[in-house]
Amino acid sequence: MALNSDRKNGFCLQVNRTQLAALSYILILLLLLKVVWGMWNWKDLTSGDTSCYCISAYQWALHGKINAGAMIYSPLYVVYYSKFLSFFNNAYPATIAHRIIILLALGLTILALCRSLLPKSIAWFIAAWWLALPINWNAYYEVHLFGLFFFVFGSWLAGLRDCAMNRGIALASFFTGALLVRNEFLVAAAIMSVVLVGYELRRIRLAPGAGTLLRSIASAFGPSLVILIGAIVLFQESLNKDVLRAFQSRHLTNMGQVLAYGYQQRHPEWTHNPWTEYSPLMQQKFGRQLVSFTDAASINPQEIRDYVLWNLSLVPNGIQLALFNNYSGKYTPDFAVWHGSRAKAYVLSCVLLIVLAAGTYSLWRQREIWKRFLNHRRVWVLVTMATTLPSAFLAIITQRPRPSYIFTLALFVMVVTGFCMSAMLRNFRLHRSFNRISLVLALCVLVFIPAGSTIVTGERQLYEVYQRLYPYRQFFADTSNVFASDSSCSVVSNYLGEGSHLKSCYLPGDSQAGSAFQQFLQQNKVSLLYLAEQSQRRHDFAEWWTSPERNRWTIVAYDDKAKWIFLKKNG
């Protein structure tokens, strides 16, 4: 009778744990939904890289094939994005929806990762910390979030069960993210492979035998081989000799842009656009308009040394921005300025350092307890997460400590903070009390966390232009046209082209002469022209508007209230 009673009590305990786990996941989803809810009503259409991915995604949706350039720029993400574009047939809802789905998958996986490593009462708050930061859920480009998923999922899976197959699938997840989404993480996949080989060889020595060797090899690398074969089959029509040239071109262009951006921060007197006007600077510094990082280091080591030291000096700002959505330094570690509180960054940094110092001391005092807690499975999760850190360090040196480039580093720091907090609670004998009130604290976080609509402010200018011109997207599908506008013309044309890459150009400054405006249109062979209210006040446009040349243009659409106009050249 006593035995049956114990079994019943054990069963009840298991049910309670399952219910608590389910509640934890529900709460993290509610937190995330609160942050992103209504995003389709207040977030602008993503600019920059996502618009370029949109071209490739439409090409995949229409033809099941992408060009060489897209093959070295996250082809798996292109396929994922294409599903939403096919479903919505409109870039704005597709872009918003595919971001929200990525965030939901990340939220659940990050919580699972934290729960596999940390005491359950602490795990939820660490996951909530990452998900509540706008620098994460409102990251500039969705592809960075998409890529992170594979490394979080792989790290969690490595410790889900203590078996070779789980570790092999974790490695396959790493290779998927590295080969098909974020190439810089090939370093992490390579390190993970070496670690796995070393571990399996050690296991074989302890349990020798041909069957053991074959099983270990098949379990450790079989899933990665399946992923490689699947990728070749999926992208067989897109693989060709142009892919390697495109990869080299991508690297050279990227290095020119980031070197110029870093140079501009160090030398503000250089006022050119680092994204489009970097070639003269590269020629001046390295004797070439396009140069790789290694070649640049050999040609002008002093310039590269200054660049690397500058990037390292931005690391504190980058980590602060990644952890607190604020940074205390003068210069942004990102490619854009994030407006926040320097004082808040200082205070939170001091608090974090105190927690890490006190927590480390507490961990040392309780080392016997934590040695037992860090069982084989948890050690594998930590080791797998640690393999991603060299990739983050490489990104810091060659690019800059942009939060999107050091996602894995920030998450690792958060997990370490979770260990320190747990040790401190145990050291002060507050861990049981914290466990009892953790649910109430989680509900308080859920109630008081600000909604995304209160954080992201500003006009949706890109969205408005896209929606205005969406009914006329057939003009943007014709690559013989050239589109000109006062801002975001390349991004708008990328979205509206629906797989066609239309040439575009920005309007120059007001020259005060109508002949100059006409000359600009003729020299660039502009056939599509969009002008907002401010551009219509230009002196050169006003003069051109009353000239005979204006009769060669047809007004396609206009809005007197919003003060915009869209014209197409006849013929």
Buried (B, 14 or more C-beta within 10 A) or exposed (E): EEEEEEEEEEEEEEEEEEEEBEEBBEBBBBBBBBBBBEBBEBBBBBBBBBBBBBBBBBBBBEEEBBBBBBBBBBBBBBBBBBBBBBEBEBBBBBBBBBBBBBBBBBBBBBBBBBBBBBBBBBBBBBBBBBBBBBBBBBBBBBBBBBBBBBBBBBBBBBBBEEEBBBBBBBBBBBBBBBBBBBBBBBBBBBBBBEBBBEBBEEBBEEEEEEEBBEBBBBBBBBBBEEBBEEBEEBBEEBBEEBBEEBBEBBBBBBBBBBBBBBBBBEEEEEEBEBBEBBBEBBEEBBEBBBBBBEBBBEBBEEBBEBBBEBBBBBBBBBBBBBBBBBBBBEBBBBBEEBEBBEEBBBBBBEEBEEBBEBBBBBBEEBEEEBEEBBEEBBBBBBBBBBBBBBBBBBBBBBBBBBBBBBBBBBBBBBBBBBBBBBBBBBBEEEBEEBBEEBBEEBEEBBEEBEBBBEEBEEEBBBBBBBEBBBEBBEBBBEEEBBBBBBBBBBBBBBBBBBBBBBBBBBBBEBBEEBEBBBBBBEEBEBBBBBBBEEBBEBBBBEBBBEEEBBEEBEEBBBEEEEBBBBBBBEE
